[in-house]
Amino acid sequence: MNAPTHDDVSDHLILFVLWVVVFSFASQVMIVAPILTRIAEQLSVTTGLLGTLITAYAFAVGMFALVAGPISDRVGRRRILLAGSAMMTVALAAHGFVESFAMLFGVRAFAGAAGGILNGAAIAYVGDYFPRERRGWASGWVMSGLAAGQIAGIPLGIVLADAFGFRAPFVAFAVVMGIASVLVWRFVPQPETQRAEAPLSVRTAIEEYTDLLRRPGVGAASLMFALVFLSFPLYIAYLPLWLETTLGATGGTIALLFFVGGVGNVLAGPEAGRLSDSVGRKPVIVGASLVVTLVILVTPFVAADLWPIYVVFFVAMALFASRGSSFQALLTELVPGDHRGSLMSLTAATGQIGFAIGGALAGVVFTAFGPGYFANAALAAAGCLVLGVVAWRYLPDTAIGSTADTTNERGSLATPSRSLTEIACRQSSDALCGPYQEAGHMITSHDKDP
């Protein structure tokens, strides 16, 4: 069968397929934290060692993401989505045969390799397919697959782990990812966007990443991704275990907690993305980062009962989603389409470095002070605060939705649109932009629209 074309499918159907990919991809990552206790019991592993499962996955994602990015800029997002989702299906199914911690460590690394290929592909596709003034909205809906993972995937995974062992959730997500692979093959067309033409080699890949880091905002975005992924496992990895040891929380209680957090995520993500389409990405990112810093710090002090934890977790997940949808949309606008895959992979790699450090550090800190959760929360909050400062100082500050923008019947821009960095540099004399737009590259009328 030939690949589908733009005329074969609607935008909403494409968003749904990407949503299913993100749902199954995110669920298999997030399920690890709530079932750490079951893994420890069934494989006779010490608590402090469990965080290395996150590290193994994250390291593999980072390494393979750097390889997949330049490839996707040349072969197209559709092929990367197909390859990544198929490989992830096999990796998740392999969890069903795990018999030791060493085997689980290896299988999580295998899943990380698949995740490296798949990581960022859905958002890069949004950047290729949707016009700039709709990317916040589209990114919000695609990333709401994360929320659905919390609302349905994680609670279901916890129930399966309690009933059939820790392997069961991964096998279940393998089935969902397999369905997602079929949907990508059947309904997702290759976007009509510019592709990189330079031959693929180690040298060209290094040169491409070096060039990316010279562009305004890319270095800051990479650092921000590292901070996002450093903070998240510090906040969430040992929260379920802490609640079990301090408040006697059960598997059902933890499932409900993630359900509540997922509701906050799905309600806030698309609306925050839509807001960023109007007021700009930066105000939403900075505001959400600063507020979530306070919410994380509050978490250890509201544990007199479970219901305040539900409220705080709801707000925290809503703020994470608000920051995430706006940040992902911003990434699609920092570079043109023929470099977008490399940018998404670069930020994914730096993010996974942060995730690997955060996952390992979470176990060390929790064990050293514990079991005590305040140190984990304090470090997570510090990461969010620094992220907000970096975003405020170094991200381009633009408002999107210029009255000069017009759209055609498919929603694409009828006239070339200025990139986010072009607008930012023309409106600011900040040293980040330098004397010329695009860090020395003068944008002309012949430049491609991102």
Secondary structure, 3 states (H helix, E strand, C coil): CCCCCCCCCCHHHHHHHHHHHHHHHHHHHHCCHHHHHHHHHHHCCCHHHHHHHHHHHHHHHHHHHHHHHHHHHHHCHHHHHHHHHHHHHHHHHHHHHCCCHHHHHHHHHHHHHHHHHHCCHHHHHHHHHCCHHHHHHHHHHHHHHHHHHHHHHHHHHHHHHHHHCCHHHHHHHHHHHHHHHHHHHHHCCCCCCCCCCCCCCHHHHHHHHHHHHHCCCHHHHHHHHHHHHHHHHHHHCCHHHHHHHHHCCCHHHHHHHHHHHHHHHHHHHHHHHHHHHHHCHHHHHHHHHHHHHHHHHHHHHHCCCHHHHHHHHHHHHHHHHHHHHHHHHHHCCCCCHHHHHHHHHHHHHHHHHHHHHHHHHHHHHHHHCCCCCHHHHHHHHHHHHHHHHHHHHHCCCCCCCCCCCCECCCCCECCCCCCHHHHHHHHCCCCCCCCCHHHHCCCCCCCCCC
